[in-house]
Amino acid sequence: MQINILLMKTRKIKKIYAKAAADYDERIFNSEYKAYKIMALWALEKSKKRDAKILDLGCGTGHSSLEFFKKSFSVTGIDISKEMLKKATKYPFEKIIIQDLEKPLKVDDNKFDIIMLIGVMEFIRNPLFLFKQINKKLNPRGIFLVTVPQKLHKDNKLPIKHYSKEEIELIFSKVGFNILGHKSFLGYYKKVNKRKEPVRYFGYLLKK
């Protein structure tokens, strides 16, 4: 389950997530949306570091980092919604930052072993800028995990950003990311004109 937003201004995005924060975790855990767990477990499988530093971009209420907290990893979370981040304080984040992801990230360069961007690409207006920021924040052997909505059928009117495999991989190459692996899986269902429309994800594991 995701909240779908059509390239909105920052103010409106904040307003929508402020309203959603109250019961967001309950709805996530009771839905078919499992991308956050699929990607986190993949990261743990690929990264053998026992004291990994994690950057969770668009961390929301913190559920996307649950698998990392179980390992007692150091996790920094960034999100645009202060209401969502208030909910996230129940988890042991090392640091929580309120900011727009489409502005320079307020963390040190070359610091993180794993950076995650899960369920966020739907809303990013300028992915090239964000990916360049992410590349700077990864340490030389770090990995980047991201979910990307797959190209929707022309009759599907969901108001989200979506990409073909060729489109998104071109952006990765422009930044200098190498693809270590990719998956394809169901992201979530969304009602459109009284029908449930599936949104499938590409999941990518990338490195510098």
C-alpha positions as CSV (number, residue, x, y, z in Angstrom):
1,M,0.0,0.0,0.0
2,Q,1.2,3.5,-0.9
3,I,-0.1,7.0,-1.0
4,N,-0.1,8.1,-4.6
5,I,0.9,11.7,-5.3
6,L,1.1,13.4,-8.7
7,L,4.3,15.4,-8.7
8,M,2.9,17.8,-6.1
9,K,4.5,20.8,-4.5
10,T,6.3,20.1,-1.3
11,R,3.7,21.8,0.8
12,K,0.9,19.5,-0.4
13,I,3.0,16.4,0.1
14,K,3.7,17.4,3.7
15,K,0.0,18.0,4.2
16,I,-1.0,14.5,2.9
17,Y,1.6,12.7,4.9
18,A,0.7,14.6,8.1
19,K,-2.8,13.3,7.8
20,A,-1.6,9.8,7.0
21,A,0.8,9.5,9.9
22,A,-1.8,8.7,12.5
23,D,-2.5,5.1,11.3
24,Y,0.1,4.6,8.6
25,D,1.9,1.7,10.4
26,E,-1.3,-0.1,11.0
27,R,-2.3,0.1,7.4
28,I,1.1,-0.9,6.1
29,F,1.4,-4.0,8.4
30,N,-2.2,-5.1,7.4
31,S,-1.7,-4.7,3.7
32,E,0.0,-6.7,0.9
33,Y,2.8,-4.1,0.7
34,K,6.0,-5.9,1.5
35,A,8.6,-4.0,-0.6
36,Y,10.4,-2.6,2.5
37,K,11.0,-6.1,3.9
38,I,11.9,-7.7,0.5
39,M,14.6,-5.0,-0.1
40,A,15.9,-4.9,3.5
41,L,16.4,-8.7,3.6
42,W,18.2,-8.5,0.2
43,A,20.5,-5.8,1.5
44,L,21.4,-8.0,4.6
45,E,22.0,-10.9,2.3
46,K,24.5,-9.0,0.2
47,S,26.2,-6.9,2.8
48,K,28.1,-9.0,5.3
49,K,29.3,-6.0,7.4
50,R,28.3,-6.5,11.1
51,D,28.4,-2.8,12.0
52,A,26.8,-1.4,8.8
53,K,25.7,2.3,8.7
54,I,22.3,2.6,7.0
55,L,20.7,5.6,5.4
56,D,16.9,5.2,5.0
57,L,15.6,7.8,2.5
58,G,11.9,8.5,2.8
59,C,11.9,6.5,6.0
60,G,8.4,7.6,7.0
61,T,7.4,6.1,10.4
62,G,10.5,3.8,10.4
63,H,9.0,0.5,9.4
64,S,11.3,0.2,6.4
65,S,14.3,-0.2,8.7
66,L,12.9,-2.9,11.0
67,E,15.3,-5.6,9.7
68,F,18.3,-3.3,10.4
69,F,17.2,-2.5,13.9
70,K,17.0,-6.2,14.6
71,K,20.7,-6.4,13.7
72,S,21.5,-3.3,15.9
73,F,22.8,-1.4,12.9
74,S,23.2,2.3,13.0
75,V,20.4,3.9,11.0
76,T,19.9,7.5,9.9
77,G,16.4,8.3,8.6
78,I,15.4,11.2,6.4
79,D,11.8,12.1,5.5
80,I,9.9,15.2,4.4
81,S,7.1,14.8,7.0
82,K,7.7,15.8,10.6
83,E,4.5,14.0,11.6
84,M,5.7,10.7,10.1
85,L,9.1,11.2,11.8
86,K,7.4,11.7,15.2
87,K,6.1,8.2,14.8
88,A,9.6,7.0,13.9
89,T,11.0,8.1,17.2
90,K,9.7,4.8,18.7
91,Y,12.6,3.1,16.8
92,P,16.3,3.4,17.7
93,F,17.4,5.7,14.9
94,E,20.9,7.1,15.4
95,K,19.6,10.3,13.7
96,I,16.4,11.6,12.2
97,I,16.4,14.4,9.7
98,I,13.5,16.4,8.3
99,Q,14.1,17.4,4.7
100,D,13.0,17.3,1.1
101,L,14.9,14.6,-0.7
102,E,15.2,16.7,-3.8
103,K,17.6,19.1,-2.0
104,P,21.2,18.3,-1.0
105,L,21.2,15.6,1.6
106,K,22.2,16.8,5.1
107,V,24.5,13.9,5.9
108,D,28.3,13.4,5.4
109,D,29.8,12.1,2.1
110,N,31.2,8.6,1.8
111,K,29.6,7.6,5.1
112,F,27.0,4.8,4.5
113,D,27.3,1.1,3.7
114,I,23.7,0.8,2.6
115,I,21.3,3.4,1.3
116,M,17.7,2.6,0.8
117,L,15.0,4.4,-1.3
118,I,11.9,2.3,-1.0
119,G,8.5,3.3,-2.2
120,V,9.7,6.8,-3.0
121,M,10.6,7.0,-6.7
122,E,6.8,7.4,-7.4
123,F,7.1,11.0,-6.3
124,I,10.6,12.1,-7.2
125,R,10.6,14.8,-9.9
126,N,14.4,14.8,-10.6
127,P,15.8,11.3,-10.0
128,L,19.2,12.2,-11.6
129,F,19.9,14.8,-8.9
130,L,18.9,12.5,-6.1
131,F,20.9,9.6,-7.4
132,K,24.0,11.9,-7.6
133,Q,23.5,12.8,-4.0
134,I,23.2,9.2,-3.0
135,N,26.3,8.3,-4.9
136,K,28.2,10.9,-2.9
137,K,26.9,9.6,0.4
138,L,27.8,5.9,-0.2
139,N,31.2,4.8,0.9
140,P,33.4,3.2,-1.8
141,R,32.1,-0.3,-1.2
142,G,28.5,0.7,-0.3
143,I,25.3,-0.5,-1.9
144,F,22.2,1.3,-2.9
145,L,18.8,-0.4,-2.9
146,V,15.9,1.2,-4.7
147,T,12.3,0.3,-5.8
148,V,11.0,1.8,-9.1
149,P,7.4,1.5,-10.3
150,Q,7.3,-0.4,-13.6
151,K,5.8,1.2,-16.6
152,L,2.1,1.3,-16.3
153,H,-0.3,0.2,-19.0
154,K,-1.5,3.2,-21.1
155,D,-5.0,2.8,-19.7
156,N,-3.8,2.9,-16.1
157,K,-4.3,6.4,-14.8
158,L,-2.5,6.2,-11.5
159,P,-1.0,9.6,-10.7
160,I,2.6,8.4,-10.1
161,K,5.9,8.4,-11.8
162,H,6.7,5.1,-13.5
163,Y,9.6,3.8,-15.7
164,S,10.5,1.2,-18.2
165,K,13.6,-0.9,-17.4
166,E,15.5,1.0,-20.2
167,E,14.5,4.4,-18.8
168,I,15.6,3.8,-15.3
169,E,18.8,1.9,-16.1
170,L,19.8,4.8,-18.4
171,I,19.6,7.2,-15.4
172,F,21.6,4.8,-13.3
173,S,24.3,4.7,-15.9
174,K,24.4,8.5,-16.1
175,V,25.2,8.6,-12.4
176,G,27.8,5.9,-12.6
177,F,26.0,3.2,-10.7
178,N,26.7,-0.5,-11.6
179,I,23.8,-2.9,-11.4
180,L,24.6,-5.9,-9.2
181,G,21.1,-7.4,-9.4
182,H,17.5,-6.7,-9.9
183,K,14.1,-8.2,-9.0
184,S,10.5,-7.7,-10.2
185,F,7.7,-8.1,-7.7
186,L,4.2,-6.7,-6.8
187,G,4.4,-3.4,-5.1
188,Y,0.8,-2.8,-4.2
189,Y,-2.8,-2.4,-5.4
190,K,-4.6,0.9,-5.9
191,K,-8.2,1.5,-6.7
192,V,-8.8,3.3,-9.9
193,N,-12.4,3.8,-11.1
194,K,-13.6,1.1,-8.7
195,R,-11.0,-1.4,-10.0
196,K,-7.9,-2.6,-8.2
197,E,-4.9,-1.8,-10.3
198,P,-1.5,-3.5,-9.6
199,V,1.7,-1.5,-9.4
200,R,4.7,-3.7,-9.9
201,Y,8.2,-2.7,-8.8
202,F,11.7,-3.2,-10.2
203,G,14.0,-3.6,-7.2
204,Y,17.6,-2.8,-7.9
205,L,20.8,-3.5,-6.0
206,L,23.5,-1.0,-7.2
207,K,27.0,0.1,-6.3
208,K,29.4,2.8,-7.4
